[in-house]
Amino acid sequence: MLRLKVEGMTCNHCVMAVAKALKKVPGVEKVEVSLEKGEALVEGAADPKALVQAVEEEGYKAEVLA
């Protein structure tokens, strides 16, 4: 499981946009996005760089957390 820090989310619409973008990345099996924590949990074998890029293309800042 990968954990991403996501900056810029302010509402549930943001959460849905980030989740939708992450689900489109090849290898993603499950996504959970938390507005309160500013994080996304991603299960599967997706490329971490592709996950960050997908979030950033939606207009949010993302980074992989250890």
GUGUTOR-960041 format. One record per residue (C-alpha): residue in three letters; z, y, x. Coordinates in steps of 0.5 Angstrom, whole numbers, plus 2048, in hexadecimal, padded with zeros to 3 digits. Example, Ala and Ser with C-alpha at 12.3 -4.5 7.8 and 13.67 -1.06 7.14 Angstrom:
REM GUGUTOR-960041
ALA8107F7819SER80E7FE81B
This chain:
REM GUGUTOR-960041
MET800800800LEU7FE807802ARG80280D801LEU7FF814801LYS80281B800VAL7FE81F7FCGLU7FF8277FBGLY7FC82B7F6MET7FE8277F0THR80182B7EACYS8008287E4ASN7FE8217E1HIS7F78237E1CYS7F88237E8VAL7FB81C7E9MET7F58197E4ALA7F081D7E9VAL7F381A7EFALA7F48137ECLYS7ED8137EAALA7EA8157F0LEU7EE8107F4LYS7EC80A7EFLYS7E580B7F1VAL7E680A7F8PRO7E38037FAGLY7E97FE7FBVAL7EE8017F7GLU7F27FC7F2LYS7F78017EFVAL7F98087F0GLU80080C7EEVAL8008137EESER8078177EELEU80781E7ECGLU80E81F7EELYS80E81C7F5GLY80781F7F6GLU8058187F8ALA8008127F7LEU80180B7F8VAL7FB8077F9GLU7FA7FF7F9GLY7F47FC7FCALA7F07FB802ALA7ED802802ASP7EB807808PRO7F180C809LYS7EC81180BALA7E8810804LEU7EE811800VAL7F0817803GLN7E881A803ALA7E88187FBVAL7EF81C7FAGLU7EC8227FEGLU7E58227FAGLU7E98237F4GLY7EC8297F7TYR7F38277F9LYS7F6826800ALA7F881E802GLU7FB81B808VAL7FD814809LEU80481380AALA80780D80F
